[in-house]
Amino acid sequence: MVKFVKVDEGKYILDVRGYTCPYPVIYTKKALAKLNKGEILEVLTDNPPSCENVPRAAKEEGQDILSVENVERGVWKITIVKR
C-alpha cells in the first residue's frame, strides 16, 4: 500500500516500495501536485528503474532533484523539491 505522510513542516514521505514502474512515477506526480512550492518530497522505492524514472519525470515537470541515495540494501530515497 502506498503511504504519503507529512513528517515535518514542508516535508513529506511517499513510500512506493513494492511497486514497479510506471506506478512510482504516477504516485510521485500525484503527491507533488499536493505540495506547495518549496516543499520537499522524499520518495522511497525498492525498484531500481524508479531511481532513474522518478527523477527524470520530476525534472520534466520542472522540479529539482536534491539526491538519489541508497538508504539500505535494495531501498533508495529520491529527494525532490517542488518548484
mmCIF file of the N, C-alpha and C atoms, coordinates in Angstrom:
data_MODEL
# 
_entry.id   MODEL 
# 
loop_
_atom_site.group_PDB 
_atom_site.id 
_atom_site.type_symbol 
_atom_site.label_atom_id 
_atom_site.label_alt_id 
_atom_site.label_comp_id 
_atom_site.label_asym_id 
_atom_site.label_entity_id 
_atom_site.label_seq_id 
_atom_site.pdbx_PDB_ins_code 
_atom_site.Cartn_x 
_atom_site.Cartn_y 
_atom_site.Cartn_z 
_atom_site.occupancy 
_atom_site.B_iso_or_equiv 
_atom_site.pdbx_formal_charge 
_atom_site.auth_seq_id 
_atom_site.auth_comp_id 
_atom_site.auth_asym_id 
_atom_site.auth_atom_id 
_atom_site.pdbx_PDB_model_num 
ATOM 1   N N  . MET A 1 1  ? 0.838  -1.180 0.000   1.00 0.00 ? 1  MET A N  1 
ATOM 2   C CA . MET A 1 1  ? 0.000  0.000  0.000   1.00 0.00 ? 1  MET A CA 1 
ATOM 3   C C  . MET A 1 1  ? 0.885  1.246  0.000   1.00 0.00 ? 1  MET A C  1 
ATOM 4   N N  . VAL A 1 2  ? 0.544  2.212  -0.819  1.00 0.00 ? 2  VAL A N  1 
ATOM 5   C CA . VAL A 1 2  ? 1.294  3.460  -0.905  1.00 0.00 ? 2  VAL A CA 1 
ATOM 6   C C  . VAL A 1 2  ? 1.022  4.290  0.341   1.00 0.00 ? 2  VAL A C  1 
ATOM 7   N N  . LYS A 1 3  ? 2.110  4.823  0.929   1.00 0.00 ? 3  LYS A N  1 
ATOM 8   C CA . LYS A 1 3  ? 1.957  5.698  2.091   1.00 0.00 ? 3  LYS A CA 1 
ATOM 9   C C  . LYS A 1 3  ? 2.464  7.084  1.724   1.00 0.00 ? 3  LYS A C  1 
ATOM 10  N N  . PHE A 1 4  ? 1.650  8.106  2.006   1.00 0.00 ? 4  PHE A N  1 
ATOM 11  C CA . PHE A 1 4  ? 2.023  9.503  1.782   1.00 0.00 ? 4  PHE A CA 1 
ATOM 12  C C  . PHE A 1 4  ? 1.768  10.228 3.088   1.00 0.00 ? 4  PHE A C  1 
ATOM 13  N N  . VAL A 1 5  ? 2.842  10.629 3.772   1.00 0.00 ? 5  VAL A N  1 
ATOM 14  C CA . VAL A 1 5  ? 2.689  11.240 5.088   1.00 0.00 ? 5  VAL A CA 1 
ATOM 15  C C  . VAL A 1 5  ? 3.534  12.500 5.222   1.00 0.00 ? 5  VAL A C  1 
ATOM 16  N N  . LYS A 1 6  ? 3.002  13.432 6.002   1.00 0.00 ? 6  LYS A N  1 
ATOM 17  C CA . LYS A 1 6  ? 3.745  14.643 6.346   1.00 0.00 ? 6  LYS A CA 1 
ATOM 18  C C  . LYS A 1 6  ? 4.578  14.311 7.573   1.00 0.00 ? 6  LYS A C  1 
ATOM 19  N N  . VAL A 1 7  ? 5.896  14.510 7.483   1.00 0.00 ? 7  VAL A N  1 
ATOM 20  C CA . VAL A 1 7  ? 6.778  14.158 8.588   1.00 0.00 ? 7  VAL A CA 1 
ATOM 21  C C  . VAL A 1 7  ? 7.304  15.381 9.326   1.00 0.00 ? 7  VAL A C  1 
ATOM 22  N N  . ASP A 1 8  ? 7.175  16.540 8.700   1.00 0.00 ? 8  ASP A N  1 
ATOM 23  C CA . ASP A 1 8  ? 7.642  17.785 9.296   1.00 0.00 ? 8  ASP A CA 1 
ATOM 24  C C  . ASP A 1 8  ? 7.025  18.922 8.487   1.00 0.00 ? 8  ASP A C  1 
ATOM 25  N N  . GLU A 1 9  ? 7.191  20.135 8.966   1.00 0.00 ? 9  GLU A N  1 
ATOM 26  C CA . GLU A 1 9  ? 6.661  21.276 8.228   1.00 0.00 ? 9  GLU A CA 1 
ATOM 27  C C  . GLU A 1 9  ? 7.373  21.362 6.879   1.00 0.00 ? 9  GLU A C  1 
ATOM 28  N N  . GLY A 1 10 ? 6.612  21.212 5.794   1.00 0.00 ? 10 GLY A N  1 
ATOM 29  C CA . GLY A 1 10 ? 7.174  21.308 4.452   1.00 0.00 ? 10 GLY A CA 1 
ATOM 30  C C  . GLY A 1 10 ? 7.927  20.083 3.983   1.00 0.00 ? 10 GLY A C  1 
ATOM 31  N N  . LYS A 1 11 ? 7.769  18.957 4.672   1.00 0.00 ? 11 LYS A N  1 
ATOM 32  C CA . LYS A 1 11 ? 8.478  17.732 4.291   1.00 0.00 ? 11 LYS A CA 1 
ATOM 33  C C  . LYS A 1 11 ? 7.537  16.537 4.346   1.00 0.00 ? 11 LYS A C  1 
ATOM 34  N N  . TYR A 1 12 ? 7.516  15.783 3.247   1.00 0.00 ? 12 TYR A N  1 
ATOM 35  C CA . TYR A 1 12 ? 6.618  14.638 3.102   1.00 0.00 ? 12 TYR A CA 1 
ATOM 36  C C  . TYR A 1 12 ? 7.405  13.420 2.650   1.00 0.00 ? 12 TYR A C  1 
ATOM 37  N N  . ILE A 1 13 ? 6.887  12.240 3.000   1.00 0.00 ? 13 ILE A N  1 
ATOM 38  C CA . ILE A 1 13 ? 7.465  10.985 2.521   1.00 0.00 ? 13 ILE A CA 1 
ATOM 39  C C  . ILE A 1 13 ? 6.397  10.227 1.741   1.00 0.00 ? 13 ILE A C  1 
ATOM 40  N N  . LEU A 1 14 ? 6.810  9.738  0.571   1.00 0.00 ? 14 LEU A N  1 
ATOM 41  C CA . LEU A 1 14 ? 5.967  8.881  -0.258  1.00 0.00 ? 14 LEU A CA 1 
ATOM 42  C C  . LEU A 1 14 ? 6.658  7.527  -0.328  1.00 0.00 ? 14 LEU A C  1 
ATOM 43  N N  . ASP A 1 15 ? 6.034  6.505  0.215   1.00 0.00 ? 15 ASP A N  1 
ATOM 44  C CA . ASP A 1 15 ? 6.611  5.163  0.242   1.00 0.00 ? 15 ASP A CA 1 
ATOM 45  C C  . ASP A 1 15 ? 5.937  4.314  -0.832  1.00 0.00 ? 15 ASP A C  1 
ATOM 46  N N  . VAL A 1 16 ? 6.683  4.055  -1.908  1.00 0.00 ? 16 VAL A N  1 
ATOM 47  C CA . VAL A 1 16 ? 6.148  3.251  -3.013  1.00 0.00 ? 16 VAL A CA 1 
ATOM 48  C C  . VAL A 1 16 ? 6.895  1.915  -3.128  1.00 0.00 ? 16 VAL A C  1 
ATOM 49  N N  . ARG A 1 17 ? 7.476  1.474  -2.014  1.00 0.00 ? 17 ARG A N  1 
ATOM 50  C CA . ARG A 1 17 ? 8.150  0.169  -2.035  1.00 0.00 ? 17 ARG A CA 1 
ATOM 51  C C  . ARG A 1 17 ? 7.122  -0.912 -2.368  1.00 0.00 ? 17 ARG A C  1 
ATOM 52  N N  . GLY A 1 18 ? 7.557  -1.846 -3.214  1.00 0.00 ? 18 GLY A N  1 
ATOM 53  C CA . GLY A 1 18 ? 6.671  -2.924 -3.634  1.00 0.00 ? 18 GLY A CA 1 
ATOM 54  C C  . GLY A 1 18 ? 5.995  -2.654 -4.970  1.00 0.00 ? 18 GLY A C  1 
ATOM 55  N N  . TYR A 1 19 ? 6.166  -1.451 -5.507  1.00 0.00 ? 19 TYR A N  1 
ATOM 56  C CA . TYR A 1 19 ? 5.556  -1.086 -6.786  1.00 0.00 ? 19 TYR A CA 1 
ATOM 57  C C  . TYR A 1 19 ? 6.630  -0.960 -7.855  1.00 0.00 ? 19 TYR A C  1 
ATOM 58  N N  . THR A 1 20 ? 6.293  -1.393 -9.067  1.00 0.00 ? 20 THR A N  1 
ATOM 59  C CA . THR A 1 20 ? 7.203  -1.254 -10.201 1.00 0.00 ? 20 THR A CA 1 
ATOM 60  C C  . THR A 1 20 ? 6.681  -0.170 -11.131 1.00 0.00 ? 20 THR A C  1 
ATOM 61  N N  . CYS A 1 21 ? 7.567  0.306  -12.002 1.00 0.00 ? 21 CYS A N  1 
ATOM 62  C CA . CYS A 1 21 ? 7.182  1.359  -12.944 1.00 0.00 ? 21 CYS A CA 1 
ATOM 63  C C  . CYS A 1 21 ? 6.071  0.850  -13.853 1.00 0.00 ? 21 CYS A C  1 
ATOM 64  N N  . PRO A 1 22 ? 5.121  1.706  -14.147 1.00 0.00 ? 22 PRO A N  1 
ATOM 65  C CA . PRO A 1 22 ? 5.126  3.164  -14.024 1.00 0.00 ? 22 PRO A CA 1 
ATOM 66  C C  . PRO A 1 22 ? 4.538  3.689  -12.712 1.00 0.00 ? 22 PRO A C  1 
ATOM 67  N N  . TYR A 1 23 ? 4.137  2.818  -11.797 1.00 0.00 ? 23 TYR A N  1 
ATOM 68  C CA . TYR A 1 23 ? 3.404  3.279  -10.609 1.00 0.00 ? 23 TYR A CA 1 
ATOM 69  C C  . TYR A 1 23 ? 4.169  4.255  -9.712  1.00 0.00 ? 23 TYR A C  1 
ATOM 70  N N  . PRO A 1 24 ? 5.464  4.041  -9.429  1.00 0.00 ? 24 PRO A N  1 
ATOM 71  C CA . PRO A 1 24 ? 6.162  5.043  -8.621  1.00 0.00 ? 24 PRO A CA 1 
ATOM 72  C C  . PRO A 1 24 ? 6.140  6.442  -9.254  1.00 0.00 ? 24 PRO A C  1 
ATOM 73  N N  . VAL A 1 25 ? 6.250  6.505  -10.577 1.00 0.00 ? 25 VAL A N  1 
ATOM 74  C CA . VAL A 1 25 ? 6.193  7.803  -11.271 1.00 0.00 ? 25 VAL A CA 1 
ATOM 75  C C  . VAL A 1 25 ? 4.804  8.417  -11.127 1.00 0.00 ? 25 VAL A C  1 
ATOM 76  N N  . ILE A 1 26 ? 3.784  7.627  -11.327 1.00 0.00 ? 26 ILE A N  1 
ATOM 77  C CA . ILE A 1 26 ? 2.402  8.121  -11.227 1.00 0.00 ? 26 ILE A CA 1 
ATOM 78  C C  . ILE A 1 26 ? 2.116  8.630  -9.823  1.00 0.00 ? 26 ILE A C  1 
ATOM 79  N N  . TYR A 1 27 ? 2.473  7.843  -8.809  1.00 0.00 ? 27 TYR A N  1 
ATOM 80  C CA . TYR A 1 27 ? 2.217  8.259  -7.422  1.00 0.00 ? 27 TYR A CA 1 
ATOM 81  C C  . TYR A 1 27 ? 3.046  9.483  -7.032  1.00 0.00 ? 27 TYR A C  1 
ATOM 82  N N  . THR A 1 28 ? 4.267  9.580  -7.557  1.00 0.00 ? 28 THR A N  1 
ATOM 83  C CA . THR A 1 28 ? 5.106  10.751 -7.278  1.00 0.00 ? 28 THR A CA 1 
ATOM 84  C C  . THR A 1 28 ? 4.473  12.004 -7.866  1.00 0.00 ? 28 THR A C  1 
ATOM 85  N N  . LYS A 1 29 ? 3.987  11.928 -9.097  1.00 0.00 ? 29 LYS A N  1 
ATOM 86  C CA . LYS A 1 29 ? 3.337  13.090 -9.719  1.00 0.00 ? 29 LYS A CA 1 
ATOM 87  C C  . LYS A 1 29 ? 2.103  13.515 -8.928  1.00 0.00 ? 29 LYS A C  1 
ATOM 88  N N  . LYS A 1 30 ? 1.318  12.545 -8.469  1.00 0.00 ? 30 LYS A N  1 
ATOM 89  C CA . LYS A 1 30 ? 0.123  12.870 -7.679  1.00 0.00 ? 30 LYS A CA 1 
ATOM 90  C C  . LYS A 1 30 ? 0.501  13.523 -6.355  1.00 0.00 ? 30 LYS A C  1 
ATOM 91  N N  . ALA A 1 31 ? 1.547  13.011 -5.712  1.00 0.00 ? 31 ALA A N  1 
ATOM 92  C CA . ALA A 1 31 ? 1.987  13.579 -4.435  1.00 0.00 ? 31 ALA A CA 1 
ATOM 93  C C  . ALA A 1 31 ? 2.521  14.993 -4.629  1.00 0.00 ? 31 ALA A C  1 
ATOM 94  N N  . LEU A 1 32 ? 3.323  15.205 -5.667  1.00 0.00 ? 32 LEU A N  1 
ATOM 95  C CA . LEU A 1 32 ? 3.876  16.535 -5.924  1.00 0.00 ? 32 LEU A CA 1 
ATOM 96  C C  . LEU A 1 32 ? 2.778  17.554 -6.197  1.00 0.00 ? 32 LEU A C  1 
ATOM 97  N N  . ALA A 1 33 ? 1.689  17.119 -6.807  1.00 0.00 ? 33 ALA A N  1 
ATOM 98  C CA . ALA A 1 33 ? 0.571  18.030 -7.090  1.00 0.00 ? 33 ALA A CA 1 
ATOM 99  C C  . ALA A 1 33 ? -0.054 18.564 -5.799  1.00 0.00 ? 33 ALA A C  1 
ATOM 100 N N  . LYS A 1 34 ? 0.115  17.843 -4.698  1.00 0.00 ? 34 LYS A N  1 
ATOM 101 C CA . LYS A 1 34 ? -0.460 18.253 -3.412  1.00 0.00 ? 34 LYS A CA 1 
ATOM 102 C C  . LYS A 1 34 ? 0.460  19.185 -2.622  1.00 0.00 ? 34 LYS A C  1 
ATOM 103 N N  . LEU A 1 35 ? 1.728  19.268 -3.030  1.00 0.00 ? 35 LEU A N  1 
ATOM 104 C CA . LEU A 1 35 ? 2.700  20.069 -2.300  1.00 0.00 ? 35 LEU A CA 1 
ATOM 105 C C  . LEU A 1 35 ? 2.690  21.524 -2.757  1.00 0.00 ? 35 LEU A C  1 
ATOM 106 N N  . ASN A 1 36 ? 3.143  22.391 -1.871  1.00 0.00 ? 36 ASN A N  1 
ATOM 107 C CA . ASN A 1 36 ? 3.333  23.801 -2.198  1.00 0.00 ? 36 ASN A CA 1 
ATOM 108 C C  . ASN A 1 36 ? 4.771  24.012 -2.658  1.00 0.00 ? 36 ASN A C  1 
ATOM 109 N N  . LYS A 1 37 ? 4.985  25.095 -3.381  1.00 0.00 ? 37 LYS A N  1 
ATOM 110 C CA . LYS A 1 37 ? 6.318  25.438 -3.869  1.00 0.00 ? 37 LYS A CA 1 
ATOM 111 C C  . LYS A 1 37 ? 7.305  25.479 -2.698  1.00 0.00 ? 37 LYS A C  1 
ATOM 112 N N  . GLY A 1 38 ? 8.459  24.845 -2.899  1.00 0.00 ? 38 GLY A N  1 
ATOM 113 C CA . GLY A 1 38 ? 9.500  24.833 -1.881  1.00 0.00 ? 38 GLY A CA 1 
ATOM 114 C C  . GLY A 1 38 ? 9.426  23.666 -0.915  1.00 0.00 ? 38 GLY A C  1 
ATOM 115 N N  . GLU A 1 39 ? 8.333  22.921 -0.930  1.00 0.00 ? 39 GLU A N  1 
ATOM 116 C CA . GLU A 1 39 ? 8.217  21.770 -0.032  1.00 0.00 ? 39 GLU A CA 1 
ATOM 117 C C  . GLU A 1 39 ? 9.008  20.585 -0.593  1.00 0.00 ? 39 GLU A C  1 
ATOM 118 N N  . ILE A 1 40 ? 9.363  19.679 0.299   1.00 0.00 ? 40 ILE A N  1 
ATOM 119 C CA . ILE A 1 40 ? 10.224 18.546 -0.049  1.00 0.00 ? 40 ILE A CA 1 
ATOM 120 C C  . ILE A 1 40 ? 9.442  17.238 -0.006  1.00 0.00 ? 40 ILE A C  1 
ATOM 121 N N  . LEU A 1 41 ? 9.681  16.417 -1.029  1.00 0.00 ? 41 LEU A N  1 
ATOM 122 C CA . LEU A 1 41 ? 9.101  15.078 -1.088  1.00 0.00 ? 41 LEU A CA 1 
ATOM 123 C C  . LEU A 1 41 ? 10.241 14.073 -1.133  1.00 0.00 ? 41 LEU A C  1 
ATOM 124 N N  . GLU A 1 42 ? 10.229 13.128 -0.205  1.00 0.00 ? 42 GLU A N  1 
ATOM 125 C CA . GLU A 1 42 ? 11.180 12.025 -0.216  1.00 0.00 ? 42 GLU A CA 1 
ATOM 126 C C  . GLU A 1 42 ? 10.430 10.776 -0.668  1.00 0.00 ? 42 GLU A C  1 
ATOM 127 N N  . VAL A 1 43 ? 10.882 10.202 -1.770  1.00 0.00 ? 43 VAL A N  1 
ATOM 128 C CA . VAL A 1 43 ? 10.248 9.011  -2.331  1.00 0.00 ? 43 VAL A CA 1 
ATOM 129 C C  . VAL A 1 43 ? 11.103 7.799  -1.980  1.00 0.00 ? 43 VAL A C  1 
ATOM 130 N N  . LEU A 1 44 ? 10.504 6.811  -1.322  1.00 0.00 ? 44 LEU A N  1 
ATOM 131 C CA . LEU A 1 44 ? 11.197 5.560  -1.002  1.00 0.00 ? 44 LEU A CA 1 
ATOM 132 C C  . LEU A 1 44 ? 10.762 4.496  -2.001  1.00 0.00 ? 44 LEU A C  1 
ATOM 133 N N  . THR A 1 45 ? 11.743 3.845  -2.625  1.00 0.00 ? 45 THR A N  1 
ATOM 134 C CA . THR A 1 45 ? 11.442 2.820  -3.618  1.00 0.00 ? 45 THR A CA 1 
ATOM 135 C C  . THR A 1 45 ? 12.411 1.651  -3.490  1.00 0.00 ? 45 THR A C  1 
ATOM 136 N N  . ASP A 1 46 ? 11.941 0.479  -3.877  1.00 0.00 ? 46 ASP A N  1 
ATOM 137 C CA . ASP A 1 46 ? 12.811 -0.694 -3.928  1.00 0.00 ? 46 ASP A CA 1 
ATOM 138 C C  . ASP A 1 46 ? 12.899 -1.222 -5.361  1.00 0.00 ? 46 ASP A C  1 
ATOM 139 N N  . ASN A 1 47 ? 12.511 -0.385 -6.303  1.00 0.00 ? 47 ASN A N  1 
ATOM 140 C CA . ASN A 1 47 ? 12.517 -0.738 -7.720  1.00 0.00 ? 47 ASN A CA 1 
ATOM 141 C C  . ASN A 1 47 ? 13.643 0.037  -8.416  1.00 0.00 ? 47 ASN A C  1 
ATOM 142 N N  . PRO A 1 48 ? 14.769 -0.625 -8.765  1.00 0.00 ? 48 PRO A N  1 
ATOM 143 C CA . PRO A 1 48 ? 15.910 0.092  -9.336  1.00 0.00 ? 48 PRO A CA 1 
ATOM 144 C C  . PRO A 1 48 ? 15.584 1.013  -10.520 1.00 0.00 ? 48 PRO A C  1 
ATOM 145 N N  . PRO A 1 49 ? 14.742 0.615  -11.495 1.00 0.00 ? 49 PRO A N  1 
ATOM 146 C CA . PRO A 1 49 ? 14.446 1.546  -12.588 1.00 0.00 ? 49 PRO A CA 1 
ATOM 147 C C  . PRO A 1 49 ? 13.792 2.855  -12.123 1.00 0.00 ? 49 PRO A C  1 
ATOM 148 N N  . SER A 1 50 ? 13.115 2.818  -10.988 1.00 0.00 ? 50 SER A N  1 
ATOM 149 C CA . SER A 1 50 ? 12.476 4.033  -10.465 1.00 0.00 ? 50 SER A CA 1 
ATOM 150 C C  . SER A 1 50 ? 13.510 5.082  -10.067 1.00 0.00 ? 50 SER A C  1 
ATOM 151 N N  . CYS A 1 51 ? 14.735 4.646  -9.768  1.00 0.00 ? 51 CYS A N  1 
ATOM 152 C CA . CYS A 1 51 ? 15.795 5.586  -9.396  1.00 0.00 ? 51 CYS A CA 1 
ATOM 153 C C  . CYS A 1 51 ? 16.166 6.502  -10.557 1.00 0.00 ? 51 CYS A C  1 
ATOM 154 N N  . GLU A 1 52 ? 15.874 6.076  -11.772 1.00 0.00 ? 52 GLU A N  1 
ATOM 155 C CA . GLU A 1 52 ? 16.086 6.910  -12.957 1.00 0.00 ? 52 GLU A CA 1 
ATOM 156 C C  . GLU A 1 52 ? 14.775 7.521  -13.430 1.00 0.00 ? 52 GLU A C  1 
ATOM 157 N N  . ASN A 1 53 ? 13.705 6.735  -13.431 1.00 0.00 ? 53 ASN A N  1 
ATOM 158 C CA . ASN A 1 53 ? 12.432 7.197  -13.987 1.00 0.00 ? 53 ASN A CA 1 
ATOM 159 C C  . ASN A 1 53 ? 11.757 8.280  -13.157 1.00 0.00 ? 53 ASN A C  1 
ATOM 160 N N  . VAL A 1 54 ? 11.768 8.147  -11.833 1.00 0.00 ? 54 VAL A N  1 
ATOM 161 C CA . VAL A 1 54 ? 11.118 9.145  -10.976 1.00 0.00 ? 54 VAL A CA 1 
ATOM 162 C C  . VAL A 1 54 ? 11.822 10.499 -11.084 1.00 0.00 ? 54 VAL A C  1 
ATOM 163 N N  . PRO A 1 55 ? 13.169 10.569 -10.939 1.00 0.00 ? 55 PRO A N  1 
ATOM 164 C CA . PRO A 1 55 ? 13.822 11.871 -11.090 1.00 0.00 ? 55 PRO A CA 1 
ATOM 165 C C  . PRO A 1 55 ? 13.632 12.483 -12.479 1.00 0.00 ? 55 PRO A C  1 
ATOM 166 N N  . ARG A 1 56 ? 13.695 11.654 -13.522 1.00 0.00 ? 56 ARG A N  1 
ATOM 167 C CA . ARG A 1 56 ? 13.517 12.165 -14.884 1.00 0.00 ? 56 ARG A CA 1 
ATOM 168 C C  . ARG A 1 56 ? 12.123 12.774 -15.051 1.00 0.00 ? 56 ARG A C  1 
ATOM 169 N N  . ALA A 1 57 ? 11.095 12.081 -14.581 1.00 0.00 ? 57 ALA A N  1 
ATOM 170 C CA . ALA A 1 57 ? 9.722  12.586 -14.698 1.00 0.00 ? 57 ALA A CA 1 
ATOM 171 C C  . ALA A 1 57 ? 9.547  13.870 -13.893 1.00 0.00 ? 57 ALA A C  1 
ATOM 172 N N  . ALA A 1 58 ? 10.144 13.925 -12.703 1.00 0.00 ? 58 ALA A N  1 
ATOM 173 C CA . ALA A 1 58 ? 10.036 15.126 -11.867 1.00 0.00 ? 58 ALA A CA 1 
ATOM 174 C C  . ALA A 1 58 ? 10.740 16.309 -12.529 1.00 0.00 ? 58 ALA A C  1 
ATOM 175 N N  . LYS A 1 59 ? 11.932 16.065 -13.097 1.00 0.00 ? 59 LYS A N  1 
ATOM 176 C CA . LYS A 1 59 ? 12.666 17.134 -13.793 1.00 0.00 ? 59 LYS A CA 1 
ATOM 177 C C  . LYS A 1 59 ? 11.871 17.646 -14.987 1.00 0.00 ? 59 LYS A C  1 
ATOM 178 N N  . GLU A 1 60 ? 11.232 16.733 -15.713 1.00 0.00 ? 60 GLU A N  1 
ATOM 179 C CA . GLU A 1 60 ? 10.429 17.129 -16.877 1.00 0.00 ? 60 GLU A CA 1 
ATOM 180 C C  . GLU A 1 60 ? 9.289  18.056 -16.475 1.00 0.00 ? 60 GLU A C  1 
ATOM 181 N N  . GLU A 1 61 ? 8.842  17.947 -15.220 1.00 0.00 ? 61 GLU A N  1 
ATOM 182 C CA . GLU A 1 61 ? 7.774  18.816 -14.720 1.00 0.00 ? 61 GLU A CA 1 
ATOM 183 C C  . GLU A 1 61 ? 8.330  20.050 -14.013 1.00 0.00 ? 61 GLU A C  1 
ATOM 184 N N  . GLY A 1 62 ? 9.653  20.245 -14.091 1.00 0.00 ? 62 GLY A N  1 
ATOM 185 C CA . GLY A 1 62 ? 10.264 21.446 -13.536 1.00 0.00 ? 62 GLY A CA 1 
ATOM 186 C C  . GLY A 1 62 ? 10.678 21.369 -12.081 1.00 0.00 ? 62 GLY A C  1 
ATOM 187 N N  . GLN A 1 63 ? 10.654 20.173 -11.497 1.00 0.00 ? 63 GLN A N  1 
ATOM 188 C CA . GLN A 1 63 ? 11.036 20.026 -10.086 1.00 0.00 ? 63 GLN A CA 1 
ATOM 189 C C  . GLN A 1 63 ? 12.558 19.883 -9.970  1.00 0.00 ? 63 GLN A C  1 
ATOM 190 N N  . ASP A 1 64 ? 13.076 20.147 -8.774  1.00 0.00 ? 64 ASP A N  1 
ATOM 191 C CA . ASP A 1 64 ? 14.506 19.981 -8.506  1.00 0.00 ? 64 ASP A CA 1 
ATOM 192 C C  . ASP A 1 64 ? 14.748 18.662 -7.786  1.00 0.00 ? 64 ASP A C  1 
ATOM 193 N N  . ILE A 1 65 ? 15.760 17.943 -8.226  1.00 0.00 ? 65 ILE A N  1 
ATOM 194 C CA . ILE A 1 65 ? 16.146 16.694 -7.577  1.00 0.00 ? 65 ILE A CA 1 
ATOM 195 C C  . ILE A 1 65 ? 17.341 17.001 -6.677  1.00 0.00 ? 65 ILE A C  1 
ATOM 196 N N  . LEU A 1 66 ? 17.175 16.819 -5.374  1.00 0.00 ? 66 LEU A N  1 
ATOM 197 C CA . LEU A 1 66 ? 18.275 17.070 -4.445  1.00 0.00 ? 66 LEU A CA 1 
ATOM 198 C C  . LEU A 1 66 ? 19.222 15.887 -4.366  1.00 0.00 ? 66 LEU A C  1 
ATOM 199 N N  . SER A 1 67 ? 18.654 14.670 -4.354  1.00 0.00 ? 67 SER A N  1 
ATOM 200 C CA . SER A 1 67 ? 19.518 13.494 -4.245  1.00 0.00 ? 67 SER A CA 1 
ATOM 201 C C  . SER A 1 67 ? 18.764 12.220 -4.588  1.00 0.00 ? 67 SER A C  1 
ATOM 202 N N  . VAL A 1 68 ? 19.549 11.225 -4.956  1.00 0.00 ? 68 VAL A N  1 
ATOM 203 C CA . VAL A 1 68 ? 19.068 9.847  -5.092  1.00 0.00 ? 68 VAL A CA 1 
ATOM 204 C C  . VAL A 1 68 ? 20.099 9.021  -4.338  1.00 0.00 ? 68 VAL A C  1 
ATOM 205 N N  . GLU A 1 69 ? 19.684 8.431  -3.229  1.00 0.00 ? 69 GLU A N  1 
ATOM 206 C CA . GLU A 1 69 ? 20.654 7.714  -2.411  1.00 0.00 ? 69 GLU A CA 1 
ATOM 207 C C  . GLU A 1 69 ? 20.135 6.357  -1.958  1.00 0.00 ? 69 GLU A C  1 
ATOM 208 N N  . ASN A 1 70 ? 21.074 5.433  -1.825  1.00 0.00 ? 70 ASN A N  1 
ATOM 209 C CA . ASN A 1 70 ? 20.766 4.098  -1.322  1.00 0.00 ? 70 ASN A CA 1 
ATOM 210 C C  . ASN A 1 70 ? 20.752 4.192  0.197   1.00 0.00 ? 70 ASN A C  1 
ATOM 211 N N  . VAL A 1 71 ? 19.578 4.002  0.812   1.00 0.00 ? 71 VAL A N  1 
ATOM 212 C CA . VAL A 1 71 ? 19.455 4.175  2.260   1.00 0.00 ? 71 VAL A CA 1 
ATOM 213 C C  . VAL A 1 71 ? 19.556 2.860  3.036   1.00 0.00 ? 71 VAL A C  1 
ATOM 214 N N  . GLU A 1 72 ? 19.295 1.775  2.362   1.00 0.00 ? 72 GLU A N  1 
ATOM 215 C CA . GLU A 1 72 ? 19.510 0.442  2.931   1.00 0.00 ? 72 GLU A CA 1 
ATOM 216 C C  . GLU A 1 72 ? 19.536 -0.527 1.767   1.00 0.00 ? 72 GLU A C  1 
ATOM 217 N N  . ARG A 1 73 ? 19.903 -1.745 2.033   1.00 0.00 ? 73 ARG A N  1 
ATOM 218 C CA . ARG A 1 73 ? 20.032 -2.713 0.943   1.00 0.00 ? 73 ARG A CA 1 
ATOM 219 C C  . ARG A 1 73 ? 18.726 -2.825 0.155   1.00 0.00 ? 73 ARG A C  1 
ATOM 220 N N  . GLY A 1 74 ? 18.799 -2.460 -1.129  1.00 0.00 ? 74 GLY A N  1 
ATOM 221 C CA . GLY A 1 74 ? 17.643 -2.577 -2.008  1.00 0.00 ? 74 GLY A CA 1 
ATOM 222 C C  . GLY A 1 74 ? 16.594 -1.493 -1.858  1.00 0.00 ? 74 GLY A C  1 
ATOM 223 N N  . VAL A 1 75 ? 16.901 -0.422 -1.110  1.00 0.00 ? 75 VAL A N  1 
ATOM 224 C CA . VAL A 1 75 ? 15.947 0.682  -0.930  1.00 0.00 ? 75 VAL A CA 1 
ATOM 225 C C  . VAL A 1 75 ? 16.654 2.005  -1.217  1.00 0.00 ? 75 VAL A C  1 
ATOM 226 N N  . TRP A 1 76 ? 16.000 2.839  -2.034  1.00 0.00 ? 76 TRP A N  1 
ATOM 227 C CA . TRP A 1 76 ? 16.541 4.139  -2.391  1.00 0.00 ? 76 TRP A CA 1 
ATOM 228 C C  . TRP A 1 76 ? 15.592 5.241  -1.959  1.00 0.00 ? 76 TRP A C  1 
ATOM 229 N N  . LYS A 1 77 ? 16.193 6.408  -1.679  1.00 0.00 ? 77 LYS A N  1 
ATOM 230 C CA . LYS A 1 77 ? 15.411 7.593  -1.338  1.00 0.00 ? 77 LYS A CA 1 
ATOM 231 C C  . LYS A 1 77 ? 15.711 8.664  -2.381  1.00 0.00 ? 77 LYS A C  1 
ATOM 232 N N  . ILE A 1 78 ? 14.650 9.145  -3.020  1.00 0.00 ? 78 ILE A N  1 
ATOM 233 C CA . ILE A 1 78 ? 14.761 10.204 -4.017  1.00 0.00 ? 78 ILE A CA 1 
ATOM 234 C C  . ILE A 1 78 ? 14.177 11.460 -3.380  1.00 0.00 ? 78 ILE A C  1 
ATOM 235 N N  . THR A 1 79 ? 14.997 12.499 -3.247  1.00 0.00 ? 79 THR A N  1 
ATOM 236 C CA . THR A 1 79 ? 14.557 13.730 -2.602  1.00 0.00 ? 79 THR A CA 1 
ATOM 237 C C  . THR A 1 79 ? 14.300 14.792 -3.662  1.00 0.00 ? 79 THR A C  1 
ATOM 238 N N  . ILE A 1 80 ? 13.064 15.303 -3.669  1.00 0.00 ? 80 ILE A N  1 
ATOM 239 C CA . ILE A 1 80 ? 12.599 16.249 -4.690  1.00 0.00 ? 80 ILE A CA 1 
ATOM 240 C C  . ILE A 1 80 ? 12.083 17.515 -4.012  1.00 0.00 ? 80 ILE A C  1 
ATOM 241 N N  . VAL A 1 81 ? 12.410 18.676 -4.602  1.00 0.00 ? 81 VAL A N  1 
ATOM 242 C CA . VAL A 1 81 ? 11.863 19.948 -4.132  1.00 0.00 ? 81 VAL A CA 1 
ATOM 243 C C  . VAL A 1 81 ? 10.846 20.428 -5.155  1.00 0.00 ? 81 VAL A C  1 
ATOM 244 N N  . LYS A 1 82 ? 9.650  20.741 -4.685  1.00 0.00 ? 82 LYS A N  1 
ATOM 245 C CA . LYS A 1 82 ? 8.579  21.232 -5.564  1.00 0.00 ? 82 LYS A CA 1 
ATOM 246 C C  . LYS A 1 82 ? 8.907  22.656 -5.993  1.00 0.00 ? 82 LYS A C  1 
ATOM 247 N N  . ARG A 1 83 ? 8.831  22.930 -7.277  1.00 0.00 ? 83 ARG A N  1 
ATOM 248 C CA . ARG A 1 83 ? 9.074  24.266 -7.842  1.00 0.00 ? 83 ARG A CA 1 
ATOM 249 C C  . ARG A 1 83 ? 7.823  24.825 -8.451  1.00 0.00 ? 83 ARG A C  1 
# 
